[in-house]
Amino acid sequence: MDAVSADPKDRARKLVKVVLQGLSDNGKAASIAVAMGVSEPTITRLKNDHLQNFALVLAHLGLKIVPAEYKCYNPEYVESILTLARAQLLENHSPKTLEWEE
């Protein structure tokens, strides 16, 4: 787990960057405020006054922020799939061997 062993302050800076990029979209802070039932200045205060510390808490917990559409997979599972793929690719020495024979 590289992310957990890295310096929490460095990881926190990256977390802040991701959040600020997300909030940089026009109208995003306003739509979040509406969804949360708070005013837009409240979102701005959260960003300005608490984001750095909250990012540091997440970093110390070994957590990170990723887009919702990303999927997480166990690294051992991914490595096993890659091992099988490499073995198959090494077996097929030419594109001709990949053709279907009838």
C-alpha positions in Angstrom: 0.0 0.0 0.0 2.1 2.9 -1.3 -0.5 5.5 -0.5 -0.5 4.6 3.2 3.3 4.6 3.5 3.7 8.0 1.8 3.9 11.2 3.8 0.4 12.2 5.0 1.0 15.9 4.3 1.9 15.1 0.7 -1.2 12.9 0.3 -3.4 15.6 2.0 -2.1 18.1 -0.6 -3.2 15.8 -3.4 -6.6 15.3 -1.8 -7.1 19.1 -1.5 -6.1 19.4 -5.1 -8.7 16.8 -6.2 -11.5 18.5 -4.2 -10.6 22.0 -5.5 -10.6 20.7 -9.0 -14.1 19.3 -8.4 -15.3 22.5 -7.0 -13.8 24.6 -9.8 -16.7 23.5 -12.2 -19.1 26.5 -12.7 -22.0 26.2 -10.4 -20.7 23.1 -8.6 -20.5 24.8 -5.2 -24.0 26.1 -5.6 -25.5 22.8 -6.6 -23.7 21.1 -3.6 -25.1 23.8 -1.3 -28.6 23.1 -2.6 -28.2 19.4 -2.3 -27.0 19.8 1.3 -29.6 22.4 2.2 -27.1 25.0 3.1 -26.0 28.3 1.6 -23.2 28.6 -1.0 -21.1 30.7 1.5 -21.3 27.7 3.9 -19.6 25.6 1.2 -17.0 28.3 0.7 -16.3 28.4 4.4 -16.0 24.6 4.5 -13.5 24.7 1.7 -11.5 27.6 3.0 -11.6 26.8 6.8 -11.7 23.0 7.0 -10.6 21.3 3.8 -6.9 21.2 4.6 -7.5 19.6 8.0 -10.1 17.2 6.8 -7.8 16.1 3.9 -5.0 15.5 6.5 -7.5 13.3 8.5 -8.2 11.3 5.4 -4.6 11.0 4.6 -3.7 9.7 8.1 -6.5 7.2 7.7 -5.0 5.9 4.5 -8.0 7.0 2.5 -8.1 8.9 -0.8 -10.6 10.6 -3.0 -11.4 9.3 -6.4 -14.2 10.0 -8.9 -17.4 8.0 -8.2 -17.2 6.2 -11.6 -13.8 4.7 -10.7 -13.8 1.1 -9.5 -11.5 -0.3 -6.9 -10.0 -3.8 -7.2 -7.8 -5.8 -4.9 -4.2 -5.5 -6.2 -3.7 -9.3 -5.8 -6.7 -9.9 -8.0 -5.5 -7.5 -10.7 -2.0 -9.1 -10.5 -3.4 -12.6 -11.0 -5.3 -11.4 -14.1 -2.2 -9.7 -15.5 -0.2 -12.9 -14.9 -2.7 -15.0 -16.9 -2.7 -12.4 -19.6 1.1 -12.3 -19.9 1.2 -16.1 -20.0 -1.3 -16.1 -22.9 0.5 -13.4 -24.8 3.8 -15.2 -24.5 2.2 -18.3 -25.9 1.0 -16.4 -29.0 4.1 -15.4 -30.9 2.3 -13.9 -33.9 -1.0 -12.4 -34.9 -1.6 -15.5 -37.1 -1.9 -17.6 -33.9 -4.7 -15.4 -32.7 -6.9 -16.2 -35.7 -9.9 -18.5 -35.4 -9.4 -21.7 -37.3 -12.3 -23.5 -38.9 
